[in-house]
Amino acid sequence: MSKLKCAVIGAGYLGKFHAEKYASLKDCELVAVVDINPEAAQLVAEKHGVEAITDYRALLGKVDAVSIVVPTSLHHQVSKDFLNAGTHVLVEKPITVTVEEADELIAIARDKHVILQVGHLERFNPAVRGLEKLEEKPLFIESHRLSPFNPRANDVSVVLDLMIHDIDIILALVDSEIEKIDASGTSVLTQGTDIANARITFKNGCVANVTASRISMKMERKMRMFRPSSYISVDFQNRVLIKHKTGDKEMFPGIPEIVTEESVFESGDALLEEIKHFVACVQSGDNPLVPGEAGRKALATAIEISQFLIQR
C-alpha cells in the first residue's frame, strides 16, 4: 500500500506535535505544513524536511489526509474545503463553533465517503480505554478537570476548552439522551468563563456533576463514578484506574466484602495513538473512535451549558 500524503494545517503549539507524529509514521508521507505565519510554517516544515505553505488552498486535491489545528473559528471553513476535495480530515476539538456547522461537515464527509475524526485526545488516554471495557452503565459521575492559566486557548471558554473533554467521555459512557442541564460559572482572568460547574441529568437516570477550571494552582484530571455494584475512580493524568466492587466473601454477617482492583497504565503518547487511529481508519474505511457525530454531541452539550451560563 502506498504511503498516505498528509499535511498539517496550523503550525502553532499543537500543530507542531501533529507534524512530528505524521513524520514518524511509516504509512504516511508528511508533505507540507501550513500556517498564515510564514515563519511558523517554515520553522516546523524545516524540521521535517517538507514544504512550508501559507495558504492551505494550495493543497486542495493534492493530499490524502490532513490534521486541522487552527483556531476554532476557522475549523468549519478549512475542514469544509478539504472534505469537499475528497480529503480525510482530523479536526481538533471542538469540531466547530456551531452545531449547524458541525452538521454540514458530517453531511459532506458522508457524501464524499471520507473520514471525519474529531480530536478529543483524552479518548486515547489508556485509562479511558480501560473505562470503555466496563459493561455496567454508571448511575452517578463526578469529574474535575483543573488547570493553571494558559493564554494559549483563550479564544473559547473553559467549557469548550477543558470541560468538553469530560463531556465527550461522559456522553460515550452513559449513552443516553440528556433530560436537563443546570450550570454555574464565572470569568476571572479573561472575557469568557474561566471556571464552571455543570450538572447533567440523563433520561436513563444517570447524573453527572462536571467541574472545569483554567485558573487553578494545580493540574488535576479525575473522574469518579458509581455503578450498581461498584465504584470507579480514574486519574487521567497519572493513568490510574481503581475499581471497588462487592466480593464473594463477607466482611460482616450478611455484608459482602469490598474488593479493590487497581490498574496503572504505562505512560503513552495519546496524540500519536490518535493519529495512528486516524490513519488506520483512512486505510481501512472503518469508522473512527470519535467521528464527527460524537464531536457534534459534545459541542451541542457544551453550547447548552455555555448558554445557561450566559443567561445567569
BELWORA-V423824 format. One record per pair of residues at least 6 apart in sequence whose ideal C-beta (glycine too) atoms are under 8 Angstrom apart, sorted by the first residue. I is the first residue (numbers start at 1). J is the second residue. D is the distance in whole Angstrom. If there is no record, write none. Layout:
I;J;D / I;J;D
This chain:
1;27;7 / 1;283;7 / 3;26;8 / 3;27;6 / 3;28;6 / 3;29;4 / 4;27;6 / 4;28;5 / 4;29;7 / 4;64;4 / 4;65;5 / 4;279;6 / 4;282;6 / 4;283;7 / 5;29;5 / 5;31;5 / 5;62;7 / 5;63;5 / 5;64;5 / 5;65;8 / 6;22;5 / 6;28;5 / 6;29;7 / 6;30;6 / 6;31;7 / 6;63;6 / 6;64;7 / 6;65;5 / 6;66;7 / 6;67;8 / 6;279;8 / 7;30;7 / 7;31;6 / 7;32;4 / 7;33;7 / 7;34;6 / 7;56;8 / 7;59;5 / 7;63;5 / 7;65;8 / 7;66;5 / 7;67;8 / 8;15;5 / 8;18;5 / 8;19;5 / 8;22;7 / 8;30;7 / 8;32;8 / 8;33;5 / 8;34;7 / 8;44;8 / 8;66;7 / 8;67;5 / 8;69;6 / 9;15;8 / 9;34;5 / 9;56;5 / 9;66;6 / 9;67;7 / 9;68;5 / 9;69;7 / 9;70;6 / 9;78;6 / 9;82;8 / 10;34;7 / 10;35;6 / 10;67;8 / 10;68;7 / 10;69;4 / 10;70;4 / 11;19;7 / 11;33;5 / 11;34;7 / 11;35;4 / 11;37;7 / 11;40;4 / 11;41;5 / 11;43;7 / 11;44;4 / 11;45;8 / 12;35;7 / 12;40;7 / 12;69;7 / 13;152;6 / 14;69;5 / 14;92;7 / 15;33;7 / 15;35;7 / 15;44;7 / 15;67;7 / 15;69;4 / 16;44;5 / 16;47;8 / 17;271;6 / 18;67;4 / 18;69;6 / 18;271;7 / 18;275;7 / 19;30;6 / 19;33;5 / 19;44;5 / 19;45;8 / 19;47;8 / 19;48;6 / 19;50;8 / 20;47;8 / 20;48;8 / 21;269;8 / 21;271;6 / 21;272;5 / 21;275;5 / 21;276;8 / 22;28;5 / 22;30;4 / 22;67;7 / 22;275;6 / 23;30;5 / 23;48;4 / 23;50;8 / 24;272;7 / 25;275;7 / 25;276;7 / 25;279;6 / 27;279;6 / 27;283;7 / 28;65;8 / 28;279;6 / 30;48;6 / 30;50;5 / 31;50;6 / 31;51;7 / 31;59;8 / 31;62;8 / 31;63;6 / 32;45;7 / 32;50;6 / 32;51;4 / 32;52;7 / 32;53;5 / 32;59;6 / 32;63;7 / 33;41;5 / 33;44;5 / 33;45;4 / 33;48;7 / 33;50;6 / 33;51;8 / 33;52;6 / 33;53;7 / 34;41;6 / 34;52;8 / 34;53;5 / 34;54;7 / 34;55;7 / 34;56;5 / 34;59;7 / 35;41;4 / 35;44;8 / 35;52;8 / 35;54;7 / 36;54;6 / 36;55;8 / 37;54;8 / 38;52;7 / 38;54;5 / 41;52;4 / 41;53;6 / 41;54;6 / 42;52;4 / 44;52;8 / 45;51;6 / 45;52;4 / 46;52;7 / 53;59;7 / 56;78;6 / 56;81;7 / 56;82;8 / 57;81;7 / 59;66;7 / 60;81;6 / 60;82;7 / 60;85;4 / 60;87;7 / 61;85;5 / 61;86;7 / 61;87;8 / 63;87;6 / 64;87;7 / 64;88;6 / 64;282;7 / 65;87;6 / 65;88;4 / 65;89;7 / 65;90;7 / 65;115;8 / 65;278;7 / 65;279;7 / 65;282;5 / 66;82;5 / 66;87;6 / 66;88;7 / 66;89;6 / 66;90;7 / 67;90;5 / 67;91;8 / 67;92;8 / 67;119;8 / 67;275;7 / 67;278;8 / 68;75;6 / 68;78;5 / 68;79;6 / 68;82;7 / 68;89;6 / 68;90;7 / 68;91;4 / 68;92;7 / 69;92;5 / 70;78;6 / 70;92;8 / 71;155;5 / 72;92;8 / 72;94;6 / 72;96;7 / 72;97;6 / 72;155;6 / 72;156;6 / 72;160;7 / 73;97;6 / 73;155;7 / 75;91;5 / 75;92;7 / 75;94;8 / 75;95;7 / 75;96;5 / 75;97;7 / 75;101;8 / 76;96;5 / 76;97;7 / 76;98;8 / 76;101;4 / 76;104;7 / 76;105;7 / 79;89;5 / 79;91;5 / 79;96;8 / 79;105;5 / 79;116;7 / 80;104;7 / 80;105;6 / 80;108;6 / 82;89;5 / 83;89;6 / 83;105;6 / 83;108;4 / 83;109;5 / 83;112;6 / 83;114;6 / 83;116;7 / 84;108;6 / 84;112;7 / 86;112;6 / 86;114;6 / 87;114;7 / 88;114;5 / 88;115;4 / 88;116;8 / 88;278;8 / 88;281;8 / 88;282;5 / 89;105;8 / 89;109;7 / 89;114;7 / 89;115;7 / 89;116;5 / 89;117;7 / 90;115;8 / 90;117;5 / 90;118;8 / 90;119;6 / 90;274;8 / 90;275;7 / 90;278;5 / 91;105;8 / 91;116;7 / 91;117;7 / 91;118;6 / 91;119;6 / 91;295;8 / 92;118;8 / 92;119;4 / 93;118;6 / 93;119;5 / 93;120;5 / 93;121;8 / 93;164;6 / 93;165;8 / 93;168;8 / 93;295;6 / 93;298;7 / 94;118;8 / 94;156;7 / 94;160;5 / 94;164;6 / 94;295;7 / 94;298;7 / 94;299;5 / 94;302;7 / 95;101;8 / 95;102;5 / 95;105;7 / 95;118;5 / 95;292;6 / 95;295;4 / 95;296;6 / 95;298;8 / 95;299;6 / 96;102;5 / 96;105;7 / 96;299;7 / 98;303;8 / 99;296;6 / 99;299;6 / 99;300;5 / 99;303;7 / 102;292;7 / 102;295;7 / 102;296;4 / 102;299;6 / 102;300;8 / 103;296;7 / 105;116;6 / 105;292;6 / 106;116;6 / 106;292;4 / 106;293;6 / 106;296;6 / 109;115;7 / 109;116;4 / 109;292;6 / 115;278;7 / 115;281;5 / 115;282;5 / 115;288;6 / 116;288;8 / 116;291;6 / 116;292;4 / 117;277;8 / 117;278;5 / 117;281;7 / 117;288;4 / 117;289;8 / 117;290;6 / 117;291;7 / 117;292;8 / 118;290;5 / 118;291;7 / 118;292;6 / 118;294;6 / 118;295;3 / 118;298;8 / 119;274;7 / 119;290;8 / 120;164;8 / 120;165;7 / 120;168;5 / 120;290;5 / 120;294;7 / 120;295;7 / 120;298;7 / 121;165;8 / 121;270;5 / 121;271;6 / 121;274;6 / 122;128;6 / 122;165;5 / 122;166;8 / 122;168;7 / 122;169;6 / 122;221;8 / 122;236;6 / 122;270;7 / 123;129;8 / 123;168;7 / 123;169;7 / 123;172;8 / 123;274;8 / 123;289;6 / 123;290;5 / 124;268;8 / 124;270;4 / 124;271;8 / 124;273;4 / 124;274;5 / 124;277;7 / 124;289;8 / 125;236;5 / 125;239;7 / 125;268;8 / 125;270;5 / 126;239;6 / 126;265;4 / 126;266;7 / 126;268;5 / 127;234;5 / 127;235;7 / 127;236;6 / 127;239;5 / 127;240;7 / 127;241;5 / 127;263;8 / 127;265;6 / 128;169;6 / 128;234;7 / 128;236;7 / 130;234;8 / 130;241;5 / 130;263;6 / 130;265;7 / 131;169;7 / 131;173;7 / 131;232;7 / 131;234;6 / 131;241;7 / 132;172;8 / 132;173;8 / 134;227;8 / 134;232;7 / 136;227;4 / 136;228;6 / 136;229;7 / 136;230;7 / 137;173;8 / 137;174;7 / 137;175;7 / 137;176;8 / 137;204;7 / 137;206;7 / 137;227;7 / 138;173;6 / 138;174;6 / 138;206;6 / 138;225;4 / 138;226;7 / 138;227;5 / 138;232;8 / 139;205;7 / 139;206;6 / 139;207;8 / 139;225;8 / 139;226;5 / 139;227;6 / 139;228;7 / 140;206;7 / 140;207;5 / 140;208;8 / 140;209;8 / 140;225;7 / 140;226;5 / 141;170;6 / 141;173;7 / 141;174;7 / 141;206;7 / 141;207;7 / 141;208;4 / 141;209;7 / 141;210;8 / 141;223;7 / 141;224;7 / 141;225;5 / 141;226;8 / 142;208;8 / 142;209;5 / 142;210;8 / 142;223;7 / 142;224;5 / 142;225;7 / 143;166;4 / 143;169;8 / 143;170;7 / 143;208;7 / 143;209;8 / 143;210;5 / 143;211;7 / 143;222;7 / 143;223;4 / 143;224;8 / 144;211;5 / 144;212;8 / 144;220;6 / 144;221;8 / 144;222;5 / 144;223;8 / 145;162;5 / 145;163;6 / 145;165;6 / 145;166;6 / 145;211;7 / 145;212;5 / 145;213;8 / 145;220;7 / 145;221;5 / 146;211;8 / 146;212;7 / 146;213;5 / 146;216;4 / 146;218;6 / 146;219;7 / 146;220;4 / 146;221;8 / 147;162;6 / 147;213;7 / 147;214;5 / 147;216;6 / 147;219;6 / 148;214;8 / 148;215;8 / 148;216;6 / 148;217;7 / 148;218;7 / 148;219;7 / 149;189;6 / 149;194;8 / 149;214;6 / 149;215;5 / 150;214;7 / 153;161;5 / 153;214;8 / 154;190;5 / 154;192;7 / 156;192;7 / 157;192;4 / 157;193;4 / 157;194;8 / 157;196;7 / 157;306;6 / 157;309;8 / 158;185;7 / 158;192;7 / 158;193;5 / 158;194;5 / 158;195;6 / 158;196;6 / 158;212;5 / 158;213;7 / 158;214;5 / 159;185;7 / 159;193;6 / 159;196;5 / 159;198;8 / 159;212;7 / 159;302;5 / 159;305;5 / 159;306;5 / 159;309;7 / 160;299;8 / 160;302;5 / 160;306;7 / 161;212;8 / 161;214;6 / 162;212;4 / 162;213;8 / 162;214;6 / 163;196;6 / 163;198;7 / 163;210;6 / 163;211;8 / 163;212;4 / 163;302;7 / 163;305;7 / 164;298;5 / 164;299;7 / 164;302;5 / 166;210;5 / 166;212;7 / 166;223;7 / 167;210;7 / 167;298;5 / 167;301;5 / 167;302;6 / 167;305;8 / 168;290;7 / 168;294;7 / 168;295;8 / 168;297;8 / 168;298;4 / 169;223;7 / 170;200;7 / 170;208;5 / 170;210;7 / 171;294;7 / 171;297;5 / 171;298;6 / 171;301;7 / 172;294;7 / 173;225;8 / 174;202;5 / 174;204;7 / 174;206;5 / 174;208;7 / 176;202;4 / 176;203;5 / 176;204;4 / 176;206;7 / 177;202;7 / 177;203;5 / 178;200;6 / 178;201;7 / 178;202;6 / 178;203;7 / 178;301;7 / 178;304;8 / 179;201;5 / 179;202;6 / 179;203;5 / 180;200;8 / 180;201;4 / 181;198;6 / 181;199;7 / 181;200;6 / 181;201;7 / 181;301;8 / 181;304;6 / 181;305;6 / 181;308;6 / 182;198;7 / 182;199;5 / 182;308;7 / 183;196;6 / 183;197;7 / 183;198;4 / 183;199;7 / 183;305;5 / 183;308;4 / 183;309;6 / 183;312;8 / 184;196;7 / 184;197;6 / 184;309;7 / 184;312;7 / 185;193;4 / 185;194;8 / 185;195;6 / 185;196;3 / 185;197;7 / 185;309;5 / 186;193;7 / 186;194;7 / 186;195;6 / 186;196;8 / 187;193;6 / 187;194;5 / 188;194;4 / 188;195;7 / 188;215;5 / 189;215;6 / 193;306;7 / 193;309;6 / 194;213;7 / 194;214;6 / 194;215;5 / 195;211;8 / 195;212;7 / 195;213;4 / 195;214;7 / 195;215;6 / 196;211;7 / 196;212;6 / 196;213;8 / 196;305;7 / 196;309;6 / 197;209;7 / 197;210;7 / 197;211;5 / 197;212;8 / 198;208;8 / 198;209;8 / 198;210;5 / 198;305;5 / 198;308;8 / 199;207;7 / 199;208;7 / 199;209;5 / 199;210;8 / 200;207;7 / 200;208;4 / 200;209;8 / 200;210;7 / 200;301;7 / 201;207;5 / 202;208;7 / 219;237;6 / 220;237;7 / 221;235;7 / 221;236;4 / 221;237;5 / 222;233;7 / 222;234;7 / 222;235;5 / 222;236;7 / 222;237;8 / 223;233;7 / 223;234;5 / 223;236;7 / 224;231;7 / 224;232;7 / 224;233;5 / 224;234;8 / 225;231;7 / 225;232;5 / 225;233;8 / 226;232;8 / 229;245;6 / 229;246;6 / 230;243;6 / 230;244;6 / 230;245;4 / 230;246;8 / 231;243;8 / 231;244;5 / 231;245;8 / 232;241;7 / 232;242;7 / 232;243;5 / 232;244;8 / 233;241;8 / 233;242;5 / 234;240;7 / 234;241;5 / 234;242;8 / 235;241;8 / 238;264;8 / 239;264;7 / 239;265;4 / 239;266;7 / 239;267;7 / 239;268;8 / 240;262;7 / 240;263;7 / 240;264;5 / 240;265;8 / 241;262;7 / 241;263;4 / 241;264;8 / 241;265;7 / 242;260;7 / 242;261;7 / 242;262;5 / 242;263;8 / 243;260;7 / 243;261;5 / 243;262;8 / 243;263;8 / 244;258;6 / 244;259;7 / 244;260;5 / 245;258;7 / 245;259;6 / 245;261;8 / 246;256;4 / 246;257;7 / 246;258;6 / 246;259;7 / 247;256;6 / 247;257;4 / 247;258;7 / 247;259;4 / 248;256;8 / 248;257;8 / 249;256;7 / 249;257;5 / 250;256;6 / 250;257;6 / 251;257;4 / 251;258;7 / 277;288;6 / 277;289;6 / 278;288;6 / 280;286;7 / 281;287;7 / 281;288;5
